[in-house]
Structure formats: structure tokens, C-alpha cells
Amino acid sequence: MEKFNSINEVLEFAINAEQESVDFYNSLAQKAKTKDMQEVFTLFAQEEIAHKARLTKIKHEEAYQLEKENIIDLKIADYIIDIKPSADMNYQDALILAMSKEKAAFKLYTTLANKVSNKAIKDVFLSLAQEESKHKLRFEIEYDEFVLREN
């Protein structure tokens, strides 16, 4: 993890990570073989754009609006192998990749929250970690319904 000298550096790092996620999901959407799969990844790209906008707003306006909620974790992502994106990726591999990406984002925001002393920024990162946890759960449910039940 990088060493940050200011909250702006932390926010800039998180904004860049969100842009990487936008690019990631847009790339998967372009490679999708079905319209349904394309729509799923496009939706997640849009959600990551919203995260980036939220962080950018916080950076420029110091605006904080948070709500805490408990998100269950099916832990499916903990037991599957890492997959690299490819043009011939099937739906199962795409879901595995997306779960891994969301798990990594959750860990990133949790780590960033632990590295800042500003409570408002810490709460923002914890809130974003919750949102990434929700994303992972959505992919885990999809994996459970369309991969595990078919096997």
C-alpha cells in the first residue's frame, strides 16, 4: 500500500481505483457474449462511475453523507480461483472475476479507512467498502443461482 501524505492523496488514489473498475467492467461488457451479461457489467460500470463521482465530490466539497447497514457475505469468492479477463470468457469465469474484483475493492476501502485519521473520510471509506460488499454479494447470488445450481 502506498504511503499517503494527505487526505487528498488518499482520495485521489481511491478515485483512480474507481476509474480502473469502470474500465474493467466496460471491458467485460464489450467482451460479453450475451446481452444479459453485457447489461450486468454495464450496470456495474455505472455504479463504479457513481462511486468515483462521490469521491470526487468529497474531495472538492468535503461533503459527507453516510448510512451504515449490515451486508451478508456468502463467502463464495473466498473459495474460487482467480481468473484473468479474456475474449472467450464464459459467464462463470466473468462472475468469478467480478467477485474477486469486488472483494479486492472491499479490502482496499477497508485498508484506506484504517490509514486515515479523519473520521469523516474514514466513514466514507467504510461506506464505500459496504457498497463493494453489496456488489460482491450480488455476483455471489448470481453465481449461486446460475452456476452452482446448474452443476
C-alpha positions as CSV (number, residue, x, y, z in Angstrom):
1,M,0.0,0.0,0.0
2,E,1.2,3.4,-0.8
3,K,2.1,6.0,1.8
4,F,-0.2,8.9,1.8
5,N,0.7,12.4,3.0
6,S,-2.8,13.9,2.9
7,I,-6.4,13.1,2.6
8,N,-6.4,14.5,-0.9
9,E,-3.8,11.9,-1.9
10,V,-5.9,9.1,-0.3
11,L,-9.0,10.4,-2.2
12,E,-7.1,10.6,-5.5
13,F,-5.9,7.1,-5.1
14,A,-9.4,5.9,-4.4
15,I,-10.8,7.9,-7.4
16,N,-8.2,6.3,-9.7
17,A,-9.1,2.8,-8.3
18,E,-12.8,3.5,-9.2
19,Q,-11.8,4.5,-12.7
20,E,-9.9,1.2,-13.0
21,S,-13.1,-0.5,-12.0
22,V,-15.1,1.4,-14.6
23,D,-12.6,0.4,-17.3
24,F,-12.7,-3.2,-16.1
25,Y,-16.5,-3.5,-16.2
26,N,-16.7,-1.7,-19.5
27,S,-14.1,-4.1,-20.9
28,L,-16.1,-7.1,-19.7
29,A,-19.3,-5.7,-21.1
30,Q,-17.6,-5.3,-24.5
31,K,-16.4,-9.0,-24.4
32,A,-19.7,-10.3,-23.2
33,K,-21.3,-12.9,-25.4
34,T,-24.9,-12.4,-24.3
35,K,-26.9,-9.2,-23.9
36,D,-27.8,-10.1,-20.3
37,M,-24.1,-10.4,-19.4
38,Q,-23.4,-7.1,-21.2
39,E,-26.1,-5.4,-19.2
40,V,-24.8,-6.7,-15.9
41,F,-21.3,-5.4,-16.5
42,T,-22.6,-2.1,-17.9
43,L,-24.7,-1.6,-14.7
44,F,-21.6,-2.2,-12.5
45,A,-19.5,0.2,-14.6
46,Q,-22.2,2.8,-14.0
47,E,-22.2,2.1,-10.2
48,E,-18.4,2.5,-10.2
49,I,-18.8,5.8,-12.0
50,A,-21.2,6.8,-9.2
51,H,-18.5,5.9,-6.6
52,K,-15.9,7.9,-8.5
53,A,-18.3,10.9,-8.6
54,R,-19.0,10.5,-4.9
55,L,-15.3,10.5,-4.1
56,T,-14.6,13.4,-6.4
57,K,-17.4,15.4,-4.7
58,I,-16.0,14.6,-1.3
59,K,-12.5,15.7,-2.5
60,H,-13.8,19.0,-3.9
61,E,-16.6,19.9,-1.5
62,E,-15.8,17.8,1.6
63,A,-19.4,16.5,1.5
64,Y,-20.1,13.5,3.7
65,Q,-23.4,11.6,3.8
66,L,-23.3,8.2,5.3
67,E,-25.6,5.3,6.2
68,K,-24.4,2.1,7.8
69,E,-26.0,-1.3,7.2
70,N,-25.1,-4.9,7.6
71,I,-24.4,-6.8,4.3
72,I,-24.3,-10.6,4.5
73,D,-21.3,-12.4,2.9
74,L,-21.9,-15.8,1.2
75,K,-18.1,-16.1,1.1
76,I,-18.3,-17.8,-2.3
77,A,-15.5,-15.5,-3.6
78,D,-13.2,-16.9,-0.8
79,Y,-13.2,-20.3,-2.4
80,I,-12.8,-19.8,-6.1
81,I,-9.7,-19.3,-8.2
82,D,-8.6,-16.1,-9.8
83,I,-9.4,-15.7,-13.5
84,K,-7.9,-13.3,-16.0
85,P,-10.2,-11.5,-18.4
86,S,-10.2,-12.9,-21.9
87,A,-12.2,-12.6,-25.1
88,D,-13.6,-16.2,-24.8
89,M,-14.6,-15.8,-21.1
90,N,-17.7,-17.7,-20.2
91,Y,-20.3,-16.4,-17.8
92,Q,-19.0,-18.4,-14.8
93,D,-15.4,-17.0,-15.3
94,A,-16.8,-13.5,-15.7
95,L,-18.7,-13.8,-12.4
96,I,-15.6,-15.2,-10.7
97,L,-13.5,-12.3,-11.9
98,A,-16.2,-9.8,-10.9
99,M,-16.4,-11.3,-7.4
100,S,-12.7,-11.2,-7.0
101,K,-12.6,-7.5,-8.2
102,E,-15.3,-6.5,-5.7
103,K,-13.6,-8.4,-2.9
104,A,-10.4,-6.5,-3.7
105,A,-12.2,-3.2,-3.7
106,F,-13.7,-4.0,-0.3
107,K,-10.3,-4.7,1.1
108,L,-8.9,-1.5,-0.5
109,Y,-11.5,0.7,1.2
110,T,-11.2,-1.1,4.5
111,T,-7.4,-0.6,4.4
112,L,-7.8,3.0,3.4
113,A,-10.3,3.6,6.2
114,N,-7.7,2.2,8.7
115,K,-5.0,4.5,7.3
116,V,-6.8,7.9,7.7
117,S,-7.3,9.7,11.0
118,N,-10.1,12.0,9.7
119,K,-13.3,10.4,11.0
120,A,-15.5,11.7,8.2
121,I,-13.1,10.3,5.5
122,K,-12.8,7.0,7.4
123,D,-16.6,6.7,7.4
124,V,-16.8,7.4,3.7
125,F,-14.3,4.6,3.0
126,L,-16.2,2.3,5.3
127,S,-19.4,3.2,3.5
128,L,-17.7,2.5,0.1
129,A,-16.4,-0.8,1.5
130,Q,-20.1,-1.7,2.3
131,E,-21.2,-0.9,-1.2
132,E,-18.4,-3.0,-2.7
133,S,-19.5,-5.8,-0.4
134,K,-23.1,-5.5,-1.7
135,H,-21.7,-5.7,-5.3
136,K,-19.8,-8.9,-4.4
137,L,-23.0,-10.3,-2.8
138,R,-24.9,-9.6,-6.0
139,F,-22.3,-11.5,-8.0
140,E,-22.3,-14.4,-5.5
141,I,-26.0,-14.7,-5.6
142,E,-25.9,-14.7,-9.4
143,Y,-23.1,-17.4,-9.3
144,D,-25.1,-19.5,-6.8
145,E,-28.2,-19.3,-9.0
146,F,-26.7,-19.8,-12.4
147,V,-23.5,-21.8,-11.9
148,L,-23.7,-23.8,-8.7
149,R,-27.3,-24.9,-9.2
150,E,-26.7,-25.9,-12.8
151,N,-23.8,-28.2,-11.8
